[in-house]
Amino acid sequence: MKLRAMLVHGLLVMSALLLILQPASASEWHSIAIGARPLNITANRDAIWVCGADELVANSTDGGKTWNVQHLVKGGAVLLAIGAAGERFVSRWPPSHRE
């Protein structure tokens, strides 16, 4: 059941990316390594935020072309949700107790 939930969640994340990012032809798509696997995504004004494995929190202000890793702990917790409220506040779940 966990695997099925992870697959469904992965599809939702990919769907959100497709809705947020401007359309591009298949030849323009490429992978960008950001240090860990992103599991959730949100957008706030002109920024895209992701969270995921290894306590990953990263953002992009250029439509996903480049990413700024804000927080990453190898072997850390898996962050399952991220939300933005205002320009300077981003919330994630579960919260990290290491900071």
Beta strands, then each sheet from edge to edge (+ up, - down):
strand 1: 38-44
strand 2: 47-52
strand 3: 57-60
strand 4: 68-71
strand 5: 81-84
strand 6: 90-93
sheet 1: 1+ 2- 3+ 4-
sheet 2: 5+ 6-
end
